[in-house]
Amino acid sequence: MIIVTGATGRLGSRVVENLLRRVPAETVGVSVRDVGAAAALAGRGVRVRAGDFTDPATLDDAFEGAEQVLVVSAAIRGPQAAEASKAAIDAAVRAGASRVLYTSHQMASAGSAFDPGRQHADAEAHLAAQDVAYTALRHGFYASTFEYYLPAALESGEFRLPADGPVSWTAHADLAEADAIALTRPGALDGPTPPLTAPELLDFADVARIVGELTGRPIKRVVVDDEEWSAAATAGGMPAAAAEFTLGMFRAARAGEMAVTDPALETLLDRPATSVRSVLEEIVARQPARH
């Protein structure tokens, strides 16, 4: 049985949908914190069990009978993220899984300026130390991140953000398909993968240009220093810890940590990756009309 954690989340739900196009539903199980939220999957024949990374005892039941487990990295910040993911990895090993896959990041490094990069490196090292076949899926930076910044830019006509650098923005849908292929195509991806990224490297100046083309109105890229941005963000209600977390992304981008592309994703998918323009077009279409 293939077990997927976080199967009601943005990535995990897409992985499961891709799996169900490739294997029978009765060979797929999901581990979710809220079983009720996965009722539709249960109705399709998927095994649904409660599992919480922060309560490892629940994972023993959720992972029972697993041949492969996809550990979708914990959506929490700081060292707790790595500890939660490591607890899930340990539970997968206890369950007797012959292979454990982990959704890591292209920036996985103990020296990353972005906290998740450091946490992914910690979890990867723990996974590599287990006596089990494994794959660390080094995802590109999620293009859905634009959702946090685009509404304000459309309202003001400006992306007022800290200095950044080129990023290989990559769509959730592409990564979910790649993860499902890794689970169902033996030997497709083993150990730490190459960066699973779209081929374009774009910074927020490029993003502003594309959004302007899509909307027919100019969008300016305005660079503000870190302290000014953080002060404005916290004044607007963002917790200080979240502001510092976000600044880590910009620091990593301008240090070149995200300026990496690789053909591995498109080769695996056997098609072009989703373009940044397509992702932005979809996000713009979801915004309320402005008069």
C-alpha positions as CSV (number, residue, x, y, z in Angstrom):
1,M,0.0,0.0,0.0
2,I,1.1,3.6,-0.8
3,I,0.5,6.0,2.1
4,V,0.4,9.7,1.6
5,T,0.4,12.1,4.5
6,G,-1.2,15.5,4.5
7,A,-3.6,14.3,1.8
8,T,-6.1,17.1,2.3
9,G,-3.5,19.8,1.8
10,R,-2.6,21.7,-1.3
11,L,0.2,19.3,-2.4
12,G,-0.9,16.0,-0.8
13,S,-4.4,16.2,-2.3
14,R,-3.0,16.7,-5.8
15,V,-0.6,13.8,-5.3
16,V,-3.5,11.5,-4.3
17,E,-5.5,12.6,-7.4
18,N,-2.5,11.7,-9.6
19,L,-2.1,8.4,-7.8
20,L,-5.7,7.4,-8.4
21,R,-5.1,7.9,-12.1
22,R,-2.3,5.4,-11.9
23,V,-3.2,2.7,-9.4
24,P,-6.3,1.1,-7.9
25,A,-7.9,3.1,-5.0
26,E,-7.6,0.2,-2.6
27,T,-3.8,0.3,-2.9
28,V,-3.7,3.9,-1.6
29,G,-4.0,5.1,2.0
30,V,-3.9,8.6,3.5
31,S,-2.9,9.9,6.8
32,V,-4.7,13.1,7.7
33,R,-5.3,15.0,10.9
34,D,-9.1,15.5,10.1
35,V,-10.6,12.2,8.9
36,G,-13.8,14.0,8.0
37,A,-12.1,16.3,5.5
38,A,-11.1,13.1,3.6
39,A,-14.5,11.6,3.5
40,A,-14.7,12.0,-0.3
41,L,-11.5,10.0,-0.7
42,A,-12.9,7.2,1.6
43,G,-16.0,7.2,-0.6
44,R,-13.7,6.5,-3.6
45,G,-12.1,3.5,-1.9
46,V,-9.0,5.1,-0.4
47,R,-8.1,4.0,3.1
48,V,-8.4,7.0,5.4
49,R,-6.8,7.0,8.8
50,A,-6.0,9.7,11.4
51,G,-2.4,10.6,11.8
52,D,-0.6,13.7,13.3
53,F,3.1,14.3,13.0
54,T,3.1,15.9,16.4
55,D,1.5,12.8,18.0
56,P,3.7,10.0,16.6
57,A,1.7,7.2,18.2
58,T,-1.2,8.0,15.8
59,L,1.1,7.3,12.8
60,D,1.6,3.7,13.7
61,D,-2.0,3.0,12.9
62,A,-2.1,5.4,9.9
63,F,1.0,3.7,8.3
64,E,0.0,0.1,9.0
65,G,0.7,-2.1,6.0
66,A,2.7,0.5,4.2
67,E,5.0,-0.5,1.4
68,Q,5.8,3.1,0.5
69,V,5.2,6.3,2.5
70,L,5.2,9.8,1.1
71,V,6.0,12.1,4.0
72,V,4.7,15.5,2.9
73,S,6.8,17.9,4.9
74,A,5.1,19.5,7.9
75,A,3.5,22.9,7.3
76,I,5.0,24.4,10.4
77,R,8.0,26.7,11.0
78,G,11.3,26.5,12.8
79,P,13.0,23.4,14.2
80,Q,9.6,21.9,15.0
81,A,9.2,21.3,11.2
82,A,12.2,19.0,11.0
83,E,11.3,17.2,14.2
84,A,7.7,16.6,13.0
85,S,8.9,15.3,9.6
86,K,11.6,13.1,11.3
87,A,8.8,11.6,13.5
88,A,6.9,10.7,10.4
89,I,9.9,9.1,8.8
90,D,10.6,7.1,11.9
91,A,6.9,5.9,11.9
92,A,7.2,4.8,8.3
93,V,10.3,2.8,9.1
94,R,8.5,1.2,12.1
95,A,5.6,0.3,9.9
96,G,8.0,-1.7,7.7
97,A,7.8,0.5,4.6
98,S,10.4,-0.6,2.0
99,R,10.7,2.9,0.7
100,V,10.1,6.4,2.2
101,L,9.8,9.5,0.1
102,Y,10.0,13.0,1.6
103,T,9.0,16.3,0.0
104,S,12.1,18.4,0.4
105,H,13.3,21.6,-1.3
106,Q,15.8,22.6,-3.9
107,M,17.4,24.8,-1.2
108,A,17.9,22.0,1.3
109,S,21.1,23.1,3.0
110,A,22.3,23.6,6.6
111,G,23.6,27.0,5.5
112,S,20.4,28.2,3.8
113,A,19.3,31.8,4.5
114,F,15.7,30.5,4.4
115,D,14.6,28.6,7.5
116,P,12.8,25.8,5.6
117,G,16.0,25.1,3.6
118,R,17.7,24.3,6.9
119,Q,14.8,22.2,8.2
120,H,14.6,20.2,5.0
121,A,18.4,19.5,5.2
122,D,17.9,18.2,8.8
123,A,15.0,16.0,7.8
124,E,16.9,14.7,4.7
125,A,19.9,13.8,6.8
126,H,17.7,11.8,9.2
127,L,16.0,10.0,6.3
128,A,19.4,9.1,4.7
129,A,20.5,7.6,8.0
130,Q,17.7,5.1,8.0
131,D,18.1,1.5,6.7
132,V,15.5,1.9,4.0
133,A,15.3,3.0,0.4
134,Y,14.4,6.6,0.1
135,T,13.8,9.6,-2.2
136,A,14.2,13.2,-1.1
137,L,12.0,15.1,-3.6
138,R,13.8,18.5,-3.9
139,H,10.9,20.7,-5.0
140,G,11.3,24.0,-6.7
141,F,9.9,27.1,-5.0
142,Y,6.1,27.1,-5.1
143,A,4.7,29.6,-7.6
144,S,1.6,29.8,-5.5
145,T,3.6,32.1,-3.3
146,F,2.4,34.9,-5.6
147,E,-1.0,34.7,-4.0
148,Y,0.4,36.4,-0.9
149,Y,1.7,39.4,-2.8
150,L,-0.5,39.8,-5.9
151,P,-3.7,41.2,-4.3
152,A,-1.8,44.2,-2.7
153,A,0.1,44.8,-6.0
154,L,-3.2,44.9,-8.0
155,E,-4.7,47.3,-5.4
156,S,-1.7,49.7,-5.3
157,G,-0.1,49.1,-8.7
158,E,3.2,48.2,-6.9
159,F,5.1,45.2,-5.7
160,R,6.6,46.9,-2.7
161,L,9.0,44.2,-1.5
162,P,12.5,43.6,-0.3
163,A,15.3,43.1,-2.8
164,D,15.1,39.6,-4.3
165,G,16.8,37.6,-7.0
166,P,15.9,35.0,-9.7
167,V,13.6,32.2,-8.6
168,S,12.7,29.0,-10.4
169,W,9.0,29.3,-9.6
170,T,7.3,25.9,-9.9
171,A,3.6,24.9,-9.9
172,H,2.1,22.6,-7.3
173,A,0.3,20.6,-10.0
174,D,3.6,19.7,-11.7
175,L,5.3,18.7,-8.5
176,A,2.4,16.6,-7.4
177,E,2.4,14.7,-10.7
178,A,6.2,14.2,-10.3
179,D,5.7,12.9,-6.8
180,A,3.1,10.4,-8.0
181,I,5.4,9.2,-10.8
182,A,8.1,8.7,-8.2
183,L,5.8,6.5,-6.2
184,T,4.6,4.4,-9.1
185,R,7.5,4.2,-11.5
186,P,10.3,2.1,-9.9
187,G,13.7,3.7,-10.2
188,A,12.4,7.0,-11.5
189,L,13.9,9.0,-8.6
190,D,16.1,7.6,-5.9
191,G,18.0,9.4,-3.1
192,P,18.2,13.2,-3.2
193,T,16.7,14.3,-6.6
194,P,18.0,17.0,-8.9
195,P,16.1,20.2,-8.4
196,L,12.6,19.6,-9.6
197,T,12.0,23.0,-11.1
198,A,10.4,24.8,-13.9
199,P,12.9,26.2,-16.5
200,E,12.4,29.9,-16.0
201,L,14.3,32.1,-13.6
202,L,12.3,35.2,-12.8
203,D,12.5,37.9,-10.1
204,F,9.7,40.2,-8.9
205,A,10.6,42.8,-11.6
206,D,9.8,40.1,-14.2
207,V,6.6,39.2,-12.3
208,A,5.5,42.8,-12.2
209,R,6.0,43.0,-16.0
210,I,4.0,39.9,-16.6
211,V,1.1,41.0,-14.3
212,G,1.1,44.3,-16.2
213,E,0.7,42.5,-19.5
214,L,-2.0,40.3,-18.1
215,T,-4.0,43.1,-16.6
216,G,-3.3,45.9,-19.1
217,R,-2.2,48.3,-16.4
218,P,1.4,49.0,-15.3
219,I,2.6,47.3,-12.1
220,K,5.8,48.8,-10.7
221,R,8.5,46.9,-8.8
222,V,9.5,49.0,-5.8
223,V,12.4,47.7,-3.7
224,V,12.3,48.6,0.0
225,D,14.9,47.7,2.6
226,D,14.2,44.8,4.9
227,E,13.5,46.9,8.0
228,E,11.1,49.1,6.2
229,W,9.2,46.2,4.8
230,S,9.1,44.3,8.1
231,A,7.8,47.4,9.9
232,A,5.1,47.9,7.4
233,A,4.1,44.2,7.4
234,T,3.9,44.0,11.2
235,A,2.0,47.3,11.3
236,G,-0.5,45.7,9.0
237,G,-1.0,42.7,11.3
238,M,1.7,40.2,10.3
239,P,3.3,38.6,13.4
240,A,6.9,39.5,13.8
241,A,8.0,35.9,13.5
242,A,6.2,35.5,10.2
243,A,7.8,38.7,8.8
244,E,11.2,37.4,9.7
245,F,10.4,34.0,8.1
246,T,9.4,35.8,4.9
247,L,12.5,38.0,4.9
248,G,14.5,34.7,4.8
249,M,12.9,34.0,1.4
250,F,14.1,37.3,0.0
251,R,17.6,36.9,1.5
252,A,17.9,33.5,0.0
253,A,16.7,34.7,-3.4
254,R,19.2,37.6,-3.5
255,A,22.0,35.2,-2.4
256,G,21.2,33.1,-5.5
257,E,19.9,30.1,-3.6
258,M,16.8,29.9,-5.8
259,A,18.6,30.7,-9.1
260,V,18.8,27.0,-10.0
261,T,17.0,25.1,-12.8
262,D,17.2,21.6,-14.0
263,P,15.5,19.6,-16.8
264,A,14.7,16.7,-14.4
265,L,11.1,17.8,-13.8
266,E,10.2,18.2,-17.4
267,T,11.9,15.0,-18.3
268,L,10.0,13.1,-15.7
269,L,6.7,14.7,-16.7
270,D,7.5,14.3,-20.4
271,R,6.0,17.7,-21.1
272,P,6.8,21.4,-20.5
273,A,6.4,22.6,-17.0
274,T,3.6,25.0,-16.2
275,S,4.8,28.6,-16.9
276,V,4.9,31.4,-14.4
277,R,2.6,33.4,-16.8
278,S,0.0,30.6,-16.6
279,V,0.1,30.6,-12.8
280,L,-0.2,34.3,-12.6
281,E,-3.0,34.4,-15.1
282,E,-5.0,31.9,-12.9
283,I,-4.3,33.9,-9.8
284,V,-5.3,37.2,-11.4
285,A,-8.5,35.6,-12.7
286,R,-9.5,34.7,-9.1
287,Q,-9.1,38.3,-7.8
288,P,-12.3,40.4,-7.3
289,A,-13.0,42.9,-10.1
290,R,-11.6,46.4,-9.5
291,H,-13.4,49.5,-10.8
